[in-house]
């Protein structure tokens, strides 16, 4: 671990299997069938039921994707919603925000603008 690196993540979700399927399909996270745990690149975590979903407050998690358009298609196909379409940020990356099936607001980032 590097100082300041995100080391563990808990994401609120009422329907754990639905959340697991969404993040596996859209971001390629490894999920534990029938369990609340997941593994993402450089990160482990779990979906939790004891915290409310926070669609409009708190920290905003930005997840890297290889291709924005493909990721946003998967978001729609797997029960998520596009909140703000991709915009070029500082000429070097694309940013969009989505809502996962549980109602959490998540940032999606593609490095490069192609």
C-alpha positions, 0 to 999 in steps of 0.5 A: 500500500502507498500512503494515501491510497484507497485501501478498502471500500464499503458501498451501500446497497440494499440488493447485494446480488444486483450490486455485485452483478452491476459492478462485475459487468460494468467495471470488471470487478471480481465478486464473491458469489453469494457474498458481499465482498468484491475485489477491484484493481488495487482495492478490496471491499464489500457492499453493506446494508447498514449505511444509507445510500448517499446519492447527493452527499458525501465523497464521490468515488471516481472509477477508471474505465478503458472506454467511456461509451462502452462503460456507459452502455453497460451501466444502462444495461445493468440497471444503472443510470447516467446522471451527467454525460461525459465532458472533457476535463482539462483536455486530458480525460472524460468525466461522467457521473452515474447512479448505480442500481442501489442509488449511489452516485459514482464518477466514471473517468476515462484518461484520454479523450478518444 
